[in-house]
Amino acid sequence: MSQSSAYRDVQELCRAGFLDPVLGAGYVLGPAFIEYDRLLRQGDTLIPIASRVMRGLLDGTTQRATAILCRRYRDTVMCVHQEHGTGPHPITTYERGVAMPLFAGASSKVVLAHLEDRALKRIYLDSEDTIRARLGHGDWKAFKAEVRAIRKAGVVETASEVAAGRVGIAAPVVVNKQVIAGISLVLGEDALGSASTAFQQAVIAAARTISDEIAQGDTWVAR
C-alpha cells in the first residue's frame, strides 16, 4: 500500500487503542488489548471452574508446585491460567498467553495425544524434522504409537523436557469427546520424590472434575 494509506491505518489503530506511539521506538500494542483480555476472562466458563480445582490439586499434592491450564492454539499449546503453590517452587516458563510447541512437555503432549488422526498426521508432516529432533522418532507410526499410548494412559509425566530439573504431570480436560484443555502440575524433581503415582492420580481426578462440571453446566462451546 502507499505510505499515506499506511499512515492513515496506523493513526486509526492508535485512535482505537490497538497501538500506542512510543518515543524513539515506533509503536507498541495499545490498551485495547487489556480491555479485550478482561472481557475474555469474564466470558470464559472454563477458568472459574478450573482455578478452584487447580487450587484443590495443589492442596492435595504439594504446595511446592504450579498448576497450569493450557489450551490448543493453532499448532501450539497456550497457557490460559495458572495457580502457584504457597511453598517454594521452581519458576515455570508458562504464563498466560505463552505458546509452547506441541511436542515438548506434559502440557503439550497430553493435548497432542487427544487429537484426531487426521489432525495428528498433518501436524506430524508439517513438523517432521522438529519431531524427530525433539522426540527421536524416525517415522509416523512410531510417533503415533507414542501419543496413542499417552491417550490410553490418560496421563503423561515428563522430566526436563521444557526446563532442566522440572517434572510435568498432565491430564486432558475432555467435553463431548473433545479435548478442550490440559491441566498440569509442574514441580521440581526434589518435590516429586516417590509420589509420582499418587500425583498422577490426583491430576487425572482434577481433570475429570473440570470435565464433569463443564459438561453439567452445558455452557462449553467448541472454538
NUGUFI-389751 format. One record per residue (C-alpha): residue number from 1; residue in one letter; x, y, z. Coordinates in steps of 0.2 Angstrom, whole numbers, always signed. Example, Ala and Ser with C-alpha at 12.3 -4.5 7.8 and 13.67 -1.06 7.14 Angstrom:
n, res, c1, c2, c3
1, A, +62, -22, +39
2, S, +68, -5, +36
//
This chain:
n, res, c1, c2, c3
1, M, +0, +0, +0
2, S, +5, +18, -1
3, Q, +14, +27, +13
4, S, -1, +39, +15
5, S, -13, +24, +17
6, A, -1, +15, +29
7, Y, +0, +31, +39
8, R, -19, +33, +40
9, D, -21, +15, +45
10, V, -9, +17, +59
11, Q, -17, +33, +65
12, E, -34, +24, +66
13, L, -27, +9, +76
14, C, -20, +22, +88
15, R, -37, +31, +90
16, A, -45, +14, +93
17, G, -32, +10, +106
18, F, -24, -5, +97
19, L, -7, +4, +95
20, D, +2, +16, +106
21, P, +16, +28, +100
22, V, +32, +26, +110
23, L, +46, +39, +108
24, G, +60, +33, +99
25, A, +53, +16, +96
26, G, +39, +17, +85
27, Y, +23, +9, +91
28, V, +18, -5, +104
29, L, +2, -14, +107
30, G, -11, -2, +115
31, P, -23, -3, +130
32, A, -37, -10, +119
33, F, -29, -27, +121
34, I, -30, -26, +140
35, E, -49, -22, +139
36, Y, -51, -37, +127
37, D, -42, -49, +139
38, R, -53, -43, +153
39, L, -69, -47, +143
40, L, -61, -64, +138
41, R, -59, -68, +156
42, Q, -76, -63, +161
43, G, -84, -73, +147
44, D, -73, -89, +150
45, T, -83, -103, +158
46, L, -68, -114, +159
47, I, -56, -104, +170
48, P, -68, -100, +185
49, I, -71, -119, +187
50, A, -53, -124, +183
51, S, -45, -112, +195
52, R, -54, -119, +210
53, V, -50, -136, +205
54, M, -32, -132, +202
55, R, -30, -124, +220
56, G, -38, -140, +227
57, L, -25, -150, +217
58, L, -11, -141, +225
59, D, -19, -143, +242
60, G, -20, -162, +239
61, T, -2, -165, +232
62, T, +11, -151, +236
63, Q, +12, -133, +238
64, R, +29, -133, +230
65, A, +22, -133, +213
66, T, +12, -123, +200
67, A, -4, -129, +192
68, I, -6, -124, +174
69, L, -21, -124, +162
70, C, -17, -125, +144
71, R, -27, -124, +128
72, R, -23, -128, +110
73, Y, -19, -113, +99
74, R, -16, -116, +81
75, D, -1, -129, +81
76, T, +4, -124, +99
77, V, -2, -126, +117
78, M, -5, -109, +126
79, C, -6, -106, +144
80, V, -23, -98, +149
81, H, -21, -99, +168
82, Q, -10, -104, +182
83, E, -11, -106, +201
84, H, +5, -105, +211
85, G, +8, -116, +227
86, T, +12, -107, +243
87, G, +28, -116, +246
88, P, +45, -113, +237
89, H, +43, -119, +219
90, P, +53, -118, +203
91, I, +48, -103, +191
92, T, +39, -110, +176
93, T, +41, -104, +158
94, Y, +22, -105, +156
95, E, +12, -89, +160
96, R, -5, -83, +152
97, G, -3, -80, +134
98, V, +14, -90, +132
99, A, +13, -103, +117
100, M, +23, -118, +118
101, P, +26, -132, +104
102, L, +15, -147, +104
103, F, +30, -159, +105
104, A, +38, -155, +122
105, G, +32, -155, +140
106, A, +17, -164, +148
107, S, +5, -150, +145
108, S, +8, -151, +126
109, K, +9, -169, +124
110, V, -7, -173, +133
111, V, -17, -161, +121
112, L, -7, -168, +106
113, A, -12, -186, +111
114, H, -31, -182, +110
115, L, -31, -175, +93
116, E, -40, -185, +79
117, D, -28, -195, +67
118, R, -31, -183, +53
119, A, -25, -168, +63
120, L, -11, -178, +71
121, K, -4, -183, +54
122, R, -5, -166, +47
123, I, +5, -159, +62
124, Y, +17, -173, +60
125, L, +20, -170, +42
126, D, +22, -151, +44
127, S, +34, -153, +58
128, E, +43, -170, +54
129, D, +61, -163, +56
130, T, +56, -155, +73
131, I, +48, -170, +80
132, R, +62, -181, +75
133, A, +75, -169, +84
134, R, +64, -167, +100
135, L, +57, -185, +101
136, G, +69, -195, +91
137, H, +56, -204, +81
138, G, +60, -209, +63
139, D, +43, -212, +56
140, W, +24, -208, +58
141, K, +20, -225, +65
142, A, +32, -223, +80
143, F, +26, -206, +83
144, K, +8, -211, +83
145, A, +11, -226, +94
146, E, +19, -215, +107
147, V, +5, -202, +108
148, R, -9, -215, +107
149, A, +0, -223, +122
150, I, -2, -207, +132
151, R, -20, -206, +127
152, K, -24, -224, +133
153, A, -15, -220, +150
154, G, -25, -204, +152
155, V, -10, -195, +159
156, V, +8, -191, +155
157, E, +24, -187, +165
158, T, +39, -179, +158
159, A, +55, -173, +166
160, S, +67, -159, +160
161, E, +59, -158, +143
162, V, +55, -139, +145
163, A, +67, -134, +159
164, A, +81, -144, +167
165, G, +76, -152, +184
166, R, +57, -149, +182
167, V, +44, -163, +181
168, G, +27, -160, +172
169, I, +12, -171, +175
170, A, -3, -168, +164
171, A, -21, -175, +160
172, P, -34, -170, +147
173, V, -50, -160, +150
174, V, -62, -168, +139
175, V, -80, -162, +135
176, N, -91, -171, +122
177, K, -77, -182, +117
178, Q, -66, -167, +113
179, V, -51, -161, +122
180, I, -53, -143, +126
181, A, -38, -141, +138
182, G, -25, -149, +148
183, I, -21, -147, +167
184, S, -4, -149, +173
185, L, +6, -150, +189
186, V, +24, -143, +187
187, L, +36, -146, +201
188, G, +55, -149, +204
189, E, +61, -167, +204
190, D, +65, -165, +223
191, A, +47, -161, +227
192, L, +41, -176, +217
193, G, +51, -189, +227
194, S, +42, -206, +227
195, A, +25, -198, +225
196, S, +24, -200, +206
197, T, +9, -212, +205
198, A, -1, -203, +218
199, F, +2, -186, +210
200, Q, -3, -193, +193
201, Q, -19, -200, +200
202, A, -23, -183, +208
203, V, -20, -174, +191
204, I, -32, -186, +182
205, A, -45, -183, +196
206, A, -43, -165, +194
207, A, -45, -165, +175
208, R, -61, -176, +177
209, T, -69, -165, +189
210, I, -66, -150, +177
211, S, -73, -160, +163
212, D, -88, -166, +173
213, E, -93, -148, +179
214, I, -91, -140, +162
215, A, -102, -154, +154
216, Q, -115, -152, +168
217, G, -116, -134, +165
218, D, -118, -137, +147
219, T, -110, -120, +143
220, W, -95, -125, +133
221, V, -95, -121, +115
222, A, -80, -128, +105
223, R, -70, -114, +97
//
